Amino acid sequence: MQIVDMRLRPPLRTWVGKLQFTRGDDYYQKLGYDRPASTRTQSTADLLREMDDAGVQWGVIMGRQSEEPLGVIPNDEIAACIEQHPDRFVGWVGLDLSQPMDWCIEEIDRCLKKPGFNGVSIEPPISKDPSIHSPADRRLYPIYDECVRRGVPINITLSSQLQARLGRPYEDSSPIPLYQVAKDFPKLVIHVAHAAWPYVMDMIGVGFVCPNVWLSPDQYMVKRLPGAEEYVKAVNNYFSDRACFGTAYPSRPHRHMVREYEELGFSPEVFEKVMSKNALRLMNMA
C-alpha cells in the first residue's frame, strides 16, 4: 500500500522560517509526541527517512500564499522540491487571492505545466486580502471554473486554529459556505484540508449532501481530540471513498499519525482507501 500524506510541509527554504517550524513544539506538548528530528535538522533527507519508517510513499505539498505569519511559500520552491524527489512529492498550486484574478489563472496555467502539480490550493479565510474570507466569494468563481475546465481538484483549507493565528473571525472557518460552492460547481472536486475542525458536524453535513466534497481531517483525526470519533463514524459509514489521511507535518510526526489512524477502528478495506487509494484517485495517480 502506497500511503499518501495529503498535507505535508517539507523543510523548504521559505517554510523553515514559518510558524510550522519555528513554533511547532506546542502541538507536540499537547498530544505527547516527540518532535521529529527532521524539524530540527531541517533536512529533506531526514524527512524522507521518517516517511519511509512510517510507510509513507507520497507527501502532498499544499501551496500556501496567505497572510503572515503563515505567509507565502513560492510555488517555484515547491516545484524544485518535486523535481529533486519526483517519486516522493506531489504539489498543489498555491494562489495569492490578493492578486488580480488574471494572475491567479495564469499561475494555475504556469504551474500545472510543471511536472508533479496535480491540484490547486486556496485559503480564503486567511487570505492576504481580508475582504476575501469565504470560499463562496463570487470573486473566486473563475478559479473554480478553471479547475473544472482542467479537470483538477481544488483544496480549500479551513480550521479555527488558522483563524486564531491571524486574529481573524472564528466563524470564517465554518464549512457552511462550501455548500453553495459545491452546488454551483457540481463537477468541481473540493478537498477540505483540516476538515474545518472544530465544525465537525457541519463539515460532515456538507459532505453528506454534496458528493463532490472530500474530507481530510489530517491532524485532527486522533482519538484524543474532540470530534475525531464523528469523523471516523462518517468515513466508515458514508464517506469511505471521499476521505484521506494526512499528518500536517511538521505539526504531527508520520509514524505516530499512521499509528493513530490504525487505531481508529476502520475496516481493512476502508483503511486502505483512506490511507492510499482515495488520494491517488483524487489526484489522477491511480
VOMAR-796515 format. One line per field, with one value per atom (N, C-alpha, C, O): x, y, z; residue number from 1. Coordinates in steps of 0.1 Angstrom, whole numbers. Example, Ala and Ser with C-alpha at 12.3 -4.5 7.8 and 13.67 -1.06 7.14 Angstrom:
px 132, 123, 132, 142, 128, 137, 129, 134
py -57, -45, -33, -33, -22, -11, 0, 11
pz 78, 78, 78, 85, 71, 71, 79, 80
num 1, 1, 1, 1, 2, 2, 2, 2
! end
This chain:
px 8, 0, 9, 18, 6, 14, 6, -3, 10, 4, 7, 18, -4, -3, -6, -17, 3, 1, -4, 4, -17, -23, -20, -25, -12, -8, 5, 6, 15, 29, 37, 36, 44, 52, 67, 72, 74, 88, 96, 91, 108, 116, 122, 135, 114, 118, 124, 122, 132, 140, 130, 134, 119, 110, 102, 99, 98, 89, 96, 89, 109, 115, 115, 118, 112, 111, 97, 94, 87, 73, 69, 77, 57, 53, 54, 57, 51, 51, 64, 65, 75, 88, 94, 101, 90, 96, 88, 93, 75, 66, 58, 47, 64, 57, 57, 48, 65, 66, 53, 50, 44, 32, 23, 16, 23, 14, 18, 10, 31, 36, 34, 31, 36, 34, 20, 17, 10, -4, -8, -16, -2, -5, 5, 3, 16, 26, 36, 42, 36, 45, 59, 61, 69, 83, 84, 78, 91, 92, 101, 112, 97, 106, 119, 121, 129, 143, 144, 152, 137, 138, 134, 138, 126, 122, 133, 134, 142, 154, 165, 172, 167, 178, 174, 183, 161, 155, 161, 165, 161, 167, 156, 149, 155, 145, 149, 141, 162, 167, 162, 158, 162, 158, 142, 137, 135, 121, 117, 108, 125, 122, 124, 117, 134, 137, 125, 121, 120, 109, 96, 88, 94, 83, 85, 75, 97, 100, 97, 91, 101, 99, 84, 80, 76, 61, 54, 42, 61, 55, 48, 39, 52, 45, 53, 65, 47, 53, 53, 63, 41, 39, 36, 28, 42, 38, 33, 39, 21, 14, 17, 13, 23, 27, 16, 15, 7, -3, 2, 8, 1, 6, 0, -12, 8, 3, 7, 19, -2, 1, -9, -19, -7, -16, -10, 2, -17, -13, -2, -2, 8, 17, 10, 0, 15, 28, 28, 38, 17, 17, 24, 31, 21, 29, 28, 18, 38, 38, 49, 61, 46, 56, 56, 46, 67, 67, 64, 70, 56, 53, 66, 67, 75, 88, 96, 104, 95, 102, 96, 103, 83, 76, 80, 83, 81, 84, 98, 101, 108, 122, 122, 130, 115, 114, 109, 115, 99, 93, 103, 105, 110, 120, 131, 136, 135, 146, 141, 149, 128, 122, 109, 99, 109, 97, 89, 77, 95, 87, 83, 78, 84, 80, 71, 63, 71, 63, 54, 57, 42, 32, 29, 28, 26, 23, 9, 4, 4, -9, -6, 1, -10, -6, -12, -24, -4, -9, -12, -4, -23, -27, -28, -34, -23, -24, -37, -38, -47, -60, -61, -71, -50, -50, -45, -46, -41, -36, -48, -59, -47, -58, -61, -53, -74, -78, -70, -68, -67, -59, -45, -41, -39, -27, -29, -21, -40, -44, -45, -40, -52, -55, -41, -39, -33, -20, -11, -3, -12, -3, -8, 1, -21, -25, -20, -14, -20, -15, 0, 4, 7, 21, 26, 35, 20, 24, 19, 27, 7, 2, 10, 10, 18, 27, 40, 47, 42, 54, 51, 39, 60, 58, 54, 60, 45, 42, 31, 28, 25, 15, 1, -2, -7, -19, -32, -42, -31, -42, -39, -28, -50, -49, -53, -62, -47, -49, -52, -43, -63, -66, -69, -74, -68, -71, -78, -73, -91, -98, -98, -97, -101, -102, -90, -90, -78, -65, -58, -46, -67, -61, -54, -57, -44, -37, -47, -45, -58, -69, -80, -88, -81, -91, -105, -114, -108, -121, -126, -138, -116, -119, -117, -106, -128, -127, -136, -136, -143, -153, -150, -148, -150, -149, -160, -159, -172, -183, -182, -192, -171, -170, -170, -162, -179, -180, -167, -166, -159, -146, -137, -128, -140, -132, -137, -131, -149, -155, -147, -148, -140, -131, -121, -117, -116, -107, -114, -108, -126, -133, -136, -135, -140, -142, -130, -131, -118, -106, -103, -98, -105, -102, -111, -107, -124, -133, -128, -128, -125, -120, -108, -107, -99, -87, -88, -79, -99, -101, -92, -88, -89, -81, -89, -97, -86, -93, -88, -77, -96, -91, -91, -101, -81, -81, -85, -80, -94, -98, -95, -101, -86, -82, -90, -92, -96, -105, -101, -101, -98, -95, -95, -90, -102, -102, -88, -86, -79, -65, -59, -51, -61, -56, -62, -54, -74, -81, -74, -71, -72, -66, -52, -48, -44, -31, -30, -21, -40, -41, -50, -51, -57, -67, -79, -85, -82, -93, -106, -105, -117, -130, -131, -129, -134, -135, -145, -142, -156, -167, -163, -170, -152, -148, -142, -141, -140, -135, -147, -145, -159, -171, -171, -168, -175, -176, -190, -192, -199, -212, -212, -219, -203, -203, -199, -202, -192, -188, -201, -200, -212, -224, -228, -231, -227, -231, -221, -225, -208, -198, -200, -199, -202, -204, -216, -216, -227, -239, -237, -242, -230, -227, -218, -218, -209, -199, -200, -191, -210, -211, -200, -198, -193, -182, -168, -158, -168, -156, -154, -162, -142, -138, -132, -121, -138, -133, -127, -135, -115, -108, -106, -101, -111, -111, -100, -102, -88, -78, -82, -88, -78, -82, -97, -101, -104, -119, -126, -136, -123, -130, -131, -141, -122, -122, -122, -114, -131, -139, -154, -163, -156, -170, -173, -176, -171, -171, -185, -185, -196, -209, -213, -219, -210, -213, -205, -210, -192, -184, -190, -191, -194, -200, -213, -216, -221, -233, -232, -239, -222, -220, -215, -220, -206, -202, -213, -213, -222, -233, -242, -247, -244, -254, -246, -253, -233, -225, -215, -204, -218, -209, -196, -187, -194, -181, -172, -161, -176, -168, -161, -167, -147, -139, -134, -132, -133, -129, -115, -111, -107, -93, -90, -84, -94, -92, -78, -74, -69, -55, -52, -55, -45, -40, -51, -49, -64, -75, -82, -91, -78, -85, -76, -71, -75, -68, -77, -85, -77, -87, -88, -99, -77, -77, -83, -85, -86, -92, -107, -112, -115, -130, -133, -127, -143, -148, -143, -148, -131, -125, -134, -135, -141, -150, -161, -165, -166, -176, -171, -177, -159, -152, -151, -155, -147, -145, -158, -159, -168, -181, -186, -192, -184, -189, -181, -187, -168, -159, -163, -164, -165, -168, -181, -183, -191, -205, -209, -218, -203, -208, -197, -200, -185, -175, -163, -152, -164, -152, -144, -132, -151, -145, -141, -135, -143, -140, -133, -136, -124, -117, -102, -99, -93, -79, -71, -74, -60, -50, -41, -38, -38, -28, -22, -28, -10, -3, -2, -1, -3, 0, 14, 17, 23, 37, 42, 39, 50, 56, 47, 53, 34, 26, 24, 21, 25, 24, 35, 38, 41, 51, 44, 34, 51, 45, 42, 31, 52, 50, 38, 30, 38, 27, 13, 3, 13, 0, -5, -17, 4, 0, -6, -16, 1, -4, -18, -26, -19, -32, -44, -54, -41, -52, -54, -65, -44, -45, -54, -61, -55, -62, -76, -83, -80, -93, -105, -116, -102, -113, -119, -130, -111, -115, -115, -106, -124, -123, -110, -106, -105, -93, -95, -86, -107, -110, -110, -105, -117, -118, -104, -101, -97, -83, -75, -68, -75, -67, -71, -63, -84, -89, -85, -80, -86, -83, -68, -64, -60, -45, -39, -28, -46, -39, -48, -46, -57, -65, -72, -72, -79, -87, -78, -81, -67, -58, -52, -52, -48, -43, -53, -50, -66, -77, -80, -82, -80, -83, -73, -77, -60, -50, -47, -37, -56, -54, -41, -34, -37, -24, -26, -17, -39, -42, -50, -53
py -12, 0, 13, 14, 22, 34, 45, 51, 46, 56, 70, 74, 79, 92, 102, 101, 111, 121, 134, 140, 137, 148, 162, 171, 163, 176, 176, 172, 180, 179, 191, 196, 197, 209, 205, 205, 202, 199, 211, 222, 209, 220, 228, 228, 234, 243, 256, 259, 262, 274, 284, 290, 287, 297, 291, 298, 278, 273, 271, 272, 269, 267, 280, 280, 291, 304, 307, 317, 298, 300, 293, 285, 295, 290, 275, 270, 268, 253, 248, 238, 255, 251, 258, 253, 271, 279, 278, 281, 275, 274, 261, 261, 250, 238, 230, 221, 233, 225, 224, 213, 234, 234, 223, 217, 220, 209, 195, 188, 193, 180, 179, 169, 190, 190, 187, 180, 191, 189, 174, 169, 167, 154, 143, 131, 148, 139, 133, 123, 139, 134, 140, 151, 132, 137, 145, 141, 156, 164, 157, 152, 155, 148, 154, 166, 145, 150, 159, 169, 157, 164, 179, 188, 182, 196, 203, 216, 196, 203, 204, 214, 193, 194, 201, 206, 203, 209, 203, 210, 190, 182, 174, 166, 175, 167, 153, 144, 150, 136, 129, 118, 137, 131, 129, 120, 139, 137, 125, 117, 122, 111, 98, 88, 98, 86, 84, 73, 95, 94, 89, 81, 93, 88, 74, 66, 69, 55, 47, 36, 52, 45, 43, 33, 52, 51, 44, 42, 41, 35, 45, 41, 58, 68, 70, 74, 68, 69, 83, 88, 90, 103, 113, 111, 125, 137, 147, 151, 152, 162, 176, 179, 185, 198, 208, 212, 212, 221, 235, 240, 242, 255, 265, 263, 274, 284, 298, 300, 307, 321, 329, 335, 330, 336, 347, 351, 353, 364, 359, 348, 368, 365, 365, 372, 356, 350, 336, 329, 332, 319, 321, 312, 332, 336, 329, 322, 332, 328, 318, 321, 306, 297, 297, 292, 301, 303, 289, 279, 289, 277, 271, 259, 280, 276, 268, 259, 271, 262, 248, 238, 248, 235, 227, 215, 234, 227, 222, 211, 229, 225, 212, 203, 212, 200, 188, 177, 190, 179, 174, 162, 183, 180, 171, 162, 174, 167, 153, 144, 152, 139, 136, 136, 133, 132, 120, 119, 110, 98, 99, 89, 111, 112, 124, 123, 134, 146, 150, 148, 155, 160, 174, 177, 183, 197, 201, 196, 210, 217, 232, 237, 239, 253, 262, 262, 269, 279, 292, 297, 298, 311, 322, 320, 334, 346, 353, 359, 352, 357, 372, 378, 379, 394, 399, 410, 389, 393, 394, 388, 401, 401, 387, 378, 385, 371, 366, 355, 376, 371, 365, 355, 371, 365, 351, 342, 349, 336, 325, 314, 329, 319, 317, 305, 327, 325, 316, 308, 318, 310, 295, 286, 293, 279, 273, 262, 280, 275, 273, 263, 283, 281, 269, 262, 267, 257, 243, 233, 242, 229, 224, 212, 232, 228, 221, 214, 223, 218, 203, 201, 194, 181, 180, 187, 172, 169, 178, 176, 188, 196, 190, 189, 186, 178, 185, 179, 197, 204, 218, 223, 225, 239, 241, 234, 250, 252, 267, 275, 269, 283, 283, 273, 294, 296, 309, 318, 310, 323, 329, 341, 321, 328, 335, 343, 331, 337, 344, 345, 348, 355, 368, 374, 372, 384, 396, 407, 393, 403, 399, 390, 406, 402, 403, 398, 410, 411, 398, 396, 390, 377, 367, 362, 363, 354, 342, 334, 341, 330, 323, 329, 309, 302, 305, 302, 310, 313, 327, 331, 334, 348, 346, 339, 354, 352, 356, 352, 364, 367, 355, 355, 344, 332, 322, 313, 325, 316, 313, 302, 323, 320, 309, 301, 308, 298, 284, 275, 284, 271, 267, 255, 277, 274, 268, 258, 274, 269, 255, 247, 252, 238, 228, 217, 232, 223, 221, 209, 232, 231, 222, 215, 222, 215, 201, 192, 198, 185, 183, 171, 193, 191, 195, 204, 189, 192, 205, 210, 211, 223, 219, 213, 224, 223, 236, 247, 236, 247, 244, 235, 252, 249, 257, 269, 249, 255, 250, 238, 259, 254, 266, 277, 265, 276, 280, 291, 270, 273, 284, 292, 283, 292, 306, 316, 307, 320, 326, 338, 317, 322, 327, 337, 321, 325, 340, 347, 343, 356, 366, 378, 361, 370, 373, 384, 364, 366, 360, 353, 364, 359, 344, 337, 339, 324, 318, 307, 324, 318, 317, 310, 323, 322, 308, 304, 300, 286, 277, 265, 282, 273, 268, 275, 255, 249, 252, 248, 259, 260, 267, 263, 278, 284, 274, 276, 263, 253, 247, 242, 247, 241, 248, 242, 261, 269, 267, 265, 266, 264, 250, 249, 240, 226, 225, 218, 233, 232, 240, 236, 251, 259, 253, 255, 244, 237, 222, 217, 215, 201, 192, 181, 197, 189, 193, 187, 202, 206, 197, 195, 191, 182, 191, 197, 191, 200, 192, 184, 194, 187, 197, 208, 194, 203, 199, 190, 205, 202, 207, 218, 199, 202, 199, 200, 196, 193, 203, 198, 215, 226, 223, 228, 216, 214, 228, 236, 230, 220, 220, 215, 225, 225, 211, 210, 201, 187, 183, 178, 186, 181, 189, 184, 202, 210, 205, 204, 201, 196, 183, 180, 174, 161, 164, 157, 173, 176, 181, 176, 190, 194, 183, 181, 175, 163, 153, 147, 152, 143, 146, 137, 159, 163, 168, 171, 169, 173, 163, 162, 154, 143, 147, 138, 160, 164, 170, 176, 169, 174, 163, 153, 164, 154, 159, 171, 150, 153, 149, 137, 158, 154, 160, 171, 154, 159, 160, 167, 152, 151, 151, 142, 162, 162, 161, 159, 164, 164, 151, 150, 141, 128, 119, 108, 123, 114, 113, 122, 101, 98, 108, 109, 114, 123, 137, 145, 140, 153, 152, 142, 161, 160, 161, 169, 154, 154, 143, 140, 137, 127, 115, 109, 111, 99, 101, 92, 114, 117, 116, 111, 121, 120, 105, 101, 97, 83, 76, 68, 79, 73, 77, 68, 90, 94, 87, 82, 85, 79, 64, 59, 58, 43, 40, 30, 50, 47, 54, 49, 65, 74, 79, 80, 82, 88, 80, 86, 67, 59, 61, 59, 67, 70, 84, 88, 92, 107, 112, 123, 104, 108, 104, 93, 112, 110, 112, 120, 105, 106, 118, 122, 124, 135, 137, 133, 142, 144, 159, 163, 168, 182, 184, 194, 175, 176, 190, 195, 197, 192, 193, 191, 196, 196, 183, 182, 172, 158, 150, 152, 140, 131, 120, 115, 115, 105, 92, 86, 86, 73, 73, 64, 83, 84, 86, 80, 94, 96, 84, 81, 76, 64, 54, 48, 54, 45, 50, 42, 63, 68, 64, 59, 65, 61, 46, 41, 38, 24, 20, 10, 29, 26, 32, 32, 38, 45, 36, 40, 23, 14, 12, 8, 17, 15, 0, -7, -4, -18, -18, -8, -30, -30, -24, -17, -26, -20, -5, 2, 0, 15, 21, 32, 14, 19, 21, 31, 11, 12, 24, 30, 26, 37, 50, 59, 52, 64, 67, 79, 57, 59, 60, 65, 55, 54, 56, 66, 47, 46, 59, 64, 65, 77, 89, 95, 91, 102, 100, 110, 88, 85, 88, 93, 84, 86, 101, 106, 108, 122, 130, 139, 126, 133, 126, 129, 117, 111, 104, 104, 97, 90, 75, 67, 71, 56, 52, 41
pz 0, 0, 0, 8, -9, -10, -2, -7, 11, 19, 14, 10, 13, 8, 20, 26, 23, 33, 25, 18, 27, 19, 24, 18, 35, 39, 46, 58, 39, 44, 39, 28, 49, 46, 47, 58, 36, 37, 42, 40, 46, 51, 39, 38, 32, 21, 27, 39, 19, 24, 31, 41, 24, 30, 42, 52, 41, 51, 64, 75, 65, 78, 86, 98, 80, 88, 92, 98, 89, 92, 105, 111, 110, 123, 124, 135, 113, 115, 119, 126, 116, 120, 132, 141, 133, 144, 157, 168, 156, 168, 168, 172, 164, 163, 176, 177, 186, 198, 206, 212, 206, 214, 209, 217, 196, 191, 198, 202, 199, 204, 219, 224, 226, 240, 244, 254, 236, 239, 237, 244, 228, 225, 228, 226, 234, 239, 228, 231, 217, 206, 208, 213, 204, 202, 189, 179, 190, 178, 168, 172, 155, 146, 144, 144, 142, 141, 129, 129, 118, 106, 108, 100, 118, 121, 127, 126, 134, 140, 130, 129, 122, 112, 100, 92, 98, 86, 73, 64, 74, 63, 56, 62, 43, 35, 35, 35, 35, 36, 49, 49, 60, 73, 72, 77, 66, 64, 56, 60, 46, 38, 45, 44, 54, 62, 72, 75, 78, 87, 79, 85, 67, 59, 56, 57, 53, 50, 62, 61, 74, 86, 89, 96, 84, 87, 75, 75, 64, 53, 44, 36, 44, 36, 23, 24, 12, -1, -6, -12, -5, -11, -1, 8, -3, 5, -4, -14, -1, -9, -3, 9, -11, -7, -11, -23, -2, -5, -5, 4, -17, -18, -8, -5, -3, 6, 2, 1, 0, -3, 5, -1, 18, 27, 35, 33, 45, 53, 63, 67, 66, 76, 90, 92, 99, 99, 92, 92, 86, 79, 66, 62, 59, 48, 35, 32, 26, 12, 10, 13, 4, 0, -15, -21, -21, -36, -42, -39, -52, -60, -66, -68, -70, -76, -66, -70, -53, -43, -42, -41, -43, -43, -55, -55, -67, -79, -79, -84, -73, -72, -63, -66, -52, -43, -51, -49, -58, -66, -77, -79, -83, -93, -87, -94, -75, -68, -63, -63, -60, -55, -62, -56, -75, -83, -79, -82, -72, -68, -53, -48, -47, -33, -30, -20, -38, -35, -47, -59, -43, -53, -48, -36, -58, -54, -58, -69, -51, -55, -55, -46, -66, -68, -58, -56, -51, -41, -48, -57, -45, -51, -41, -30, -44, -36, -40, -51, -32, -35, -35, -39, -31, -31, -45, -48, -53, -67, -76, -73, -87, -97, -102, -102, -106, -110, -122, -123, -131, -142, -138, -144, -127, -122, -117, -119, -110, -104, -115, -114, -126, -137, -144, -148, -146, -152, -144, -149, -130, -121, -122, -121, -122, -124, -137, -136, -148, -160, -160, -165, -154, -154, -146, -150, -134, -125, -130, -128, -135, -140, -151, -155, -158, -169, -163, -170, -150, -144, -139, -135, -140, -135, -120, -112, -117, -103, -96, -85, -104, -98, -102, -114, -93, -96, -90, -90, -85, -79, -77, -79, -71, -68, -54, -49, -46, -32, -29, -32, -22, -17, -2, 3, 4, 19, 21, 27, 16, 17, 31, 32, 42, 55, 60, 69, 54, 59, 47, 46, 37, 25, 29, 39, 21, 22, 20, 25, 13, 12, 21, 18, 33, 43, 38, 45, 27, 22, 15, 14, 12, 6, 18, 20, 24, 36, 35, 44, 24, 23, 10, 0, 10, -3, -12, -24, -7, -16, -22, -29, -19, -25, -41, -46, -47, -62, -69, -81, -63, -70, -72, -80, -64, -66, -76, -80, -82, -91, -104, -109, -109, -121, -118, -126, -105, -101, -102, -107, -97, -97, -111, -115, -119, -134, -140, -148, -137, -143, -139, -147, -126, -121, -128, -132, -130, -137, -151, -156, -157, -171, -173, -183, -163, -164, -158, -159, -151, -145, -133, -131, -125, -114, -101, -102, -90, -77, -71, -74, -63, -55, -40, -35, -33, -19, -13, -17, -3, 5, 19, 25, 25, 39, 49, 48, 59, 69, 82, 84, 92, 106, 115, 111, 126, 136, 141, 144, 141, 146, 136, 141, 123, 114, 117, 116, 120, 123, 135, 136, 145, 158, 156, 162, 147, 144, 139, 142, 131, 125, 131, 127, 142, 148, 139, 141, 130, 121, 127, 137, 122, 128, 128, 118, 140, 142, 132, 127, 130, 122, 107, 99, 103, 89, 86, 74, 96, 94, 92, 91, 92, 90, 76, 67, 75, 61, 54, 43, 61, 55, 42, 33, 39, 26, 15, 3, 19, 8, 2, -10, 9, 3, -10, -20, -10, -22, -33, -44, -29, -40, -46, -58, -38, -43, -51, -61, -48, -56, -69, -80, -69, -81, -90, -102, -85, -93, -90, -84, -95, -92, -98, -93, -107, -113, -107, -110, -98, -91, -79, -70, -79, -67, -57, -59, -45, -34, -23, -16, -20, -9, 2, 0, 14, 26, 36, 44, 35, 45, 59, 60, 69, 83, 85, 97, 74, 75, 84, 91, 84, 91, 106, 112, 112, 127, 134, 130, 144, 151, 146, 153, 134, 129, 123, 111, 131, 127, 121, 109, 128, 123, 111, 102, 110, 98, 86, 75, 88, 77, 72, 60, 82, 78, 71, 61, 75, 69, 55, 46, 52, 39, 30, 19, 35, 27, 25, 14, 34, 33, 21, 13, 19, 8, -5, -15, -4, -16, -19, -13, -29, -32, -38, -40, -41, -47, -36, -40, -24, -12, -5, -2, -4, 3, 16, 18, 26, 39, 42, 39, 47, 51, 65, 65, 75, 89, 93, 102, 86, 89, 104, 111, 109, 123, 134, 145, 130, 139, 141, 149, 133, 134, 143, 138, 155, 165, 177, 180, 184, 194, 205, 211, 208, 220, 217, 226, 205, 201, 200, 193, 206, 204, 189, 182, 185, 172, 163, 153, 167, 159, 156, 145, 167, 166, 156, 149, 155, 145, 131, 122, 129, 115, 112, 101, 121, 119, 115, 106, 123, 121, 106, 99, 103, 89, 78, 68, 80, 70, 69, 58, 80, 80, 73, 67, 75, 70, 58, 51, 55, 43, 34, 22, 39, 31, 28, 27, 28, 27, 14, 13, 4, -9, -10, -21, 0, -1, 12, 16, 17, 29, 27, 21, 32, 30, 43, 52, 44, 55, 53, 42, 65, 64, 78, 88, 78, 91, 95, 106, 84, 86, 91, 98, 88, 92, 88, 77, 97, 109, 122, 133, 120, 132, 138, 150, 131, 136, 130, 118, 137, 131, 124, 128, 114, 105, 112, 111, 119, 125, 135, 135, 143, 153, 146, 151, 135, 129, 122, 122, 115, 109, 120, 118, 131, 142, 147, 150, 148, 153, 143, 148, 130, 121, 121, 119, 124, 125, 137, 137, 147, 159, 160, 170, 148, 148, 146, 147, 142, 140, 126, 125, 116, 103, 99, 104, 90, 85, 76, 71, 73, 64, 51, 46, 45, 32, 33, 24, 43, 44, 48, 43, 56, 60, 47, 46, 38, 26, 17, 11, 17, 9, 15, 8, 28, 35, 34, 32, 36, 36, 22, 21, 12, -1, -13, -20, -15, -27, -31, -42, -21, -23, -28, -38, -22, -25, -39, -47, -43, -56, -67, -77, -64, -73, -74, -85, -63, -63, -72, -79, -72, -79, -93, -99, -97, -110, -111, -121, -100, -100, -99, -98, -100, -100, -112, -114
num 1, 1, 1, 1, 2, 2, 2, 2, 3, 3, 3, 3, 4, 4, 4, 4, 5, 5, 5, 5, 6, 6, 6, 6, 7, 7, 7, 7, 8, 8, 8, 8, 9, 9, 9, 9, 10, 10, 10, 10, 11, 11, 11, 11, 12, 12, 12, 12, 13, 13, 13, 13, 14, 14, 14, 14, 15, 15, 15, 15, 16, 16, 16, 16, 17, 17, 17, 17, 18, 18, 18, 18, 19, 19, 19, 19, 20, 20, 20, 20, 21, 21, 21, 21, 22, 22, 22, 22, 23, 23, 23, 23, 24, 24, 24, 24, 25, 25, 25, 25, 26, 26, 26, 26, 27, 27, 27, 27, 28, 28, 28, 28, 29, 29, 29, 29, 30, 30, 30, 30, 31, 31, 31, 31, 32, 32, 32, 32, 33, 33, 33, 33, 34, 34, 34, 34, 35, 35, 35, 35, 36, 36, 36, 36, 37, 37, 37, 37, 38, 38, 38, 38, 39, 39, 39, 39, 40, 40, 40, 40, 41, 41, 41, 41, 42, 42, 42, 42, 43, 43, 43, 43, 44, 44, 44, 44, 45, 45, 45, 45, 46, 46, 46, 46, 47, 47, 47, 47, 48, 48, 48, 48, 49, 49, 49, 49, 50, 50, 50, 50, 51, 51, 51, 51, 52, 52, 52, 52, 53, 53, 53, 53, 54, 54, 54, 54, 55, 55, 55, 55, 56, 56, 56, 56, 57, 57, 57, 57, 58, 58, 58, 58, 59, 59, 59, 59, 60, 60, 60, 60, 61, 61, 61, 61, 62, 62, 62, 62, 63, 63, 63, 63, 64, 64, 64, 64, 65, 65, 65, 65, 66, 66, 66, 66, 67, 67, 67, 67, 68, 68, 68, 68, 69, 69, 69, 69, 70, 70, 70, 70, 71, 71, 71, 71, 72, 72, 72, 72, 73, 73, 73, 73, 74, 74, 74, 74, 75, 75, 75, 75, 76, 76, 76, 76, 77, 77, 77, 77, 78, 78, 78, 78, 79, 79, 79, 79, 80, 80, 80, 80, 81, 81, 81, 81, 82, 82, 82, 82, 83, 83, 83, 83, 84, 84, 84, 84, 85, 85, 85, 85, 86, 86, 86, 86, 87, 87, 87, 87, 88, 88, 88, 88, 89, 89, 89, 89, 90, 90, 90, 90, 91, 91, 91, 91, 92, 92, 92, 92, 93, 93, 93, 93, 94, 94, 94, 94, 95, 95, 95, 95, 96, 96, 96, 96, 97, 97, 97, 97, 98, 98, 98, 98, 99, 99, 99, 99, 100, 100, 100, 100, 101, 101, 101, 101, 102, 102, 102, 102, 103, 103, 103, 103, 104, 104, 104, 104, 105, 105, 105, 105, 106, 106, 106, 106, 107, 107, 107, 107, 108, 108, 108, 108, 109, 109, 109, 109, 110, 110, 110, 110, 111, 111, 111, 111, 112, 112, 112, 112, 113, 113, 113, 113, 114, 114, 114, 114, 115, 115, 115, 115, 116, 116, 116, 116, 117, 117, 117, 117, 118, 118, 118, 118, 119, 119, 119, 119, 120, 120, 120, 120, 121, 121, 121, 121, 122, 122, 122, 122, 123, 123, 123, 123, 124, 124, 124, 124, 125, 125, 125, 125, 126, 126, 126, 126, 127, 127, 127, 127, 128, 128, 128, 128, 129, 129, 129, 129, 130, 130, 130, 130, 131, 131, 131, 131, 132, 132, 132, 132, 133, 133, 133, 133, 134, 134, 134, 134, 135, 135, 135, 135, 136, 136, 136, 136, 137, 137, 137, 137, 138, 138, 138, 138, 139, 139, 139, 139, 140, 140, 140, 140, 141, 141, 141, 141, 142, 142, 142, 142, 143, 143, 143, 143, 144, 144, 144, 144, 145, 145, 145, 145, 146, 146, 146, 146, 147, 147, 147, 147, 148, 148, 148, 148, 149, 149, 149, 149, 150, 150, 150, 150, 151, 151, 151, 151, 152, 152, 152, 152, 153, 153, 153, 153, 154, 154, 154, 154, 155, 155, 155, 155, 156, 156, 156, 156, 157, 157, 157, 157, 158, 158, 158, 158, 159, 159, 159, 159, 160, 160, 160, 160, 161, 161, 161, 161, 162, 162, 162, 162, 163, 163, 163, 163, 164, 164, 164, 164, 165, 165, 165, 165, 166, 166, 166, 166, 167, 167, 167, 167, 168, 168, 168, 168, 169, 169, 169, 169, 170, 170, 170, 170, 171, 171, 171, 171, 172, 172, 172, 172, 173, 173, 173, 173, 174, 174, 174, 174, 175, 175, 175, 175, 176, 176, 176, 176, 177, 177, 177, 177, 178, 178, 178, 178, 179, 179, 179, 179, 180, 180, 180, 180, 181, 181, 181, 181, 182, 182, 182, 182, 183, 183, 183, 183, 184, 184, 184, 184, 185, 185, 185, 185, 186, 186, 186, 186, 187, 187, 187, 187, 188, 188, 188, 188, 189, 189, 189, 189, 190, 190, 190, 190, 191, 191, 191, 191, 192, 192, 192, 192, 193, 193, 193, 193, 194, 194, 194, 194, 195, 195, 195, 195, 196, 196, 196, 196, 197, 197, 197, 197, 198, 198, 198, 198, 199, 199, 199, 199, 200, 200, 200, 200, 201, 201, 201, 201, 202, 202, 202, 202, 203, 203, 203, 203, 204, 204, 204, 204, 205, 205, 205, 205, 206, 206, 206, 206, 207, 207, 207, 207, 208, 208, 208, 208, 209, 209, 209, 209, 210, 210, 210, 210, 211, 211, 211, 211, 212, 212, 212, 212, 213, 213, 213, 213, 214, 214, 214, 214, 215, 215, 215, 215, 216, 216, 216, 216, 217, 217, 217, 217, 218, 218, 218, 218, 219, 219, 219, 219, 220, 220, 220, 220, 221, 221, 221, 221, 222, 222, 222, 222, 223, 223, 223, 223, 224, 224, 224, 224, 225, 225, 225, 225, 226, 226, 226, 226, 227, 227, 227, 227, 228, 228, 228, 228, 229, 229, 229, 229, 230, 230, 230, 230, 231, 231, 231, 231, 232, 232, 232, 232, 233, 233, 233, 233, 234, 234, 234, 234, 235, 235, 235, 235, 236, 236, 236, 236, 237, 237, 237, 237, 238, 238, 238, 238, 239, 239, 239, 239, 240, 240, 240, 240, 241, 241, 241, 241, 242, 242, 242, 242, 243, 243, 243, 243, 244, 244, 244, 244, 245, 245, 245, 245, 246, 246, 246, 246, 247, 247, 247, 247, 248, 248, 248, 248, 249, 249, 249, 249, 250, 250, 250, 250, 251, 251, 251, 251, 252, 252, 252, 252, 253, 253, 253, 253, 254, 254, 254, 254, 255, 255, 255, 255, 256, 256, 256, 256, 257, 257, 257, 257, 258, 258, 258, 258, 259, 259, 259, 259, 260, 260, 260, 260, 261, 261, 261, 261, 262, 262, 262, 262, 263, 263, 263, 263, 264, 264, 264, 264, 265, 265, 265, 265, 266, 266, 266, 266, 267, 267, 267, 267, 268, 268, 268, 268, 269, 269, 269, 269, 270, 270, 270, 270, 271, 271, 271, 271, 272, 272, 272, 272, 273, 273, 273, 273, 274, 274, 274, 274, 275, 275, 275, 275, 276, 276, 276, 276, 277, 277, 277, 277, 278, 278, 278, 278, 279, 279, 279, 279, 280, 280, 280, 280, 281, 281, 281, 281, 282, 282, 282, 282, 283, 283, 283, 283, 284, 284, 284, 284, 285, 285, 285, 285, 286, 286, 286, 286
! end
